[in-house]
Amino acid sequence: RSVETMGSYNCRNVAGTNRLSAHGTASAVDIGAFVLQDGRRITVLAGWYGGTPAEQEFLRTVQRSACRRFSTVLSPEYNAAHRDHLHLEGVAGSGRSFCR
């Protein structure tokens, strides 16, 4: 039914670097949760590791699908800074991709 974002534009550098984050050009969006048609809310924070098997599979299916559509997809498996969201950046087919 809906996707809950945690923001897109935020003029800042990638943590620990002098490189501008994709959020600094509004080229990325962070997804924190999904609300299903039946009203259930599945959050990345609660569902990625601690949710039901169905919730975990739903989130991993979303991640795999996003990896085909975006050039960079970061999940809780990437690092602790992404424990509560999926980071989606750029457009697939740009020549580089990173899915983790």
N, C-alpha and C positions, 0 to 999 in steps of 0.2 A: 504494500500500500504506500509506504514512504521510506525514504532514506534520510537518516539524520546525519548532517554534516557537522564537522567541528571547525569549519572555516576553510577559506581558500587564500585570500590575500593577507599577507603579514610581511611587511618589509623587514627582512632579517637575513642573517647569514645562516648557513648550515652550521649546526652546533659544533664548536671547536675548530672552525675554519674561518677563512676570510672570503669564502665563496658564497655568493648570493644564493639563497634558497629558491627553489621553484615557487615557493609561496610568495616570494618577493616580487614576482612578476605575475602572480595569480595564474600560474601554469600548473598548479597542483591543488587537490582537494583532499581533505581528511574525512573519512567516513567512520562514525562511531557506532552506529546502530541501524537496524532495519526494523520496521514495523510491518508485520505480515497482514494479509487481508483479514485474517481471523482476529486481529488485534494483538497477537503476541509480539513482544518486543525482544529482539535478539541483539545484545550488545557485544562488541568485539571484546571488551574487557572481561565480561563474565562468561562469554560463550566460547572464546577461542580455546582455552584449556579446561575450563571448569563447567562448561555447559553440558547438556545432554548429548549423546552421540549424534542425534539428528541436528542439533544446533551447531555442533562442531563441524559436521559435514556441510551444512548450509554455508557457513562462513568460508570454509575451504573451497567450496564450489564457486562462491562469489570471487574469491581471490584468484582461482585458476582462470575464470572467465575474464577477470580484469586484466590478467597478464597477456591475454590475446588482444586487448583493446588499448592498453596504455603502455608507454615505453618503460615506465618505472612503477613498480608496485611493491610497497613495503608493508609487512604484516608484523604481528607480535614476535614472529620467529626471527625477524631481522635484528632488533635490539630492544632494550627496555624502554626507550623513548617512544616506541610504537606499540606498546603493550595494550593500548586502549583504542587503536584505530587502524584502518587501512589507509595508506597514503597512495594516492593515484596521481600520476604525473605524465604529461605529454601524450602523444598519440603514437600508437603502434605503427611500425613501418618507417620510423624515422632513422633507422640504421643502427640504433643501439637499443638494447632492452636489458632490464634488470628486474627480476622477479624473485622476491624472497619473503 
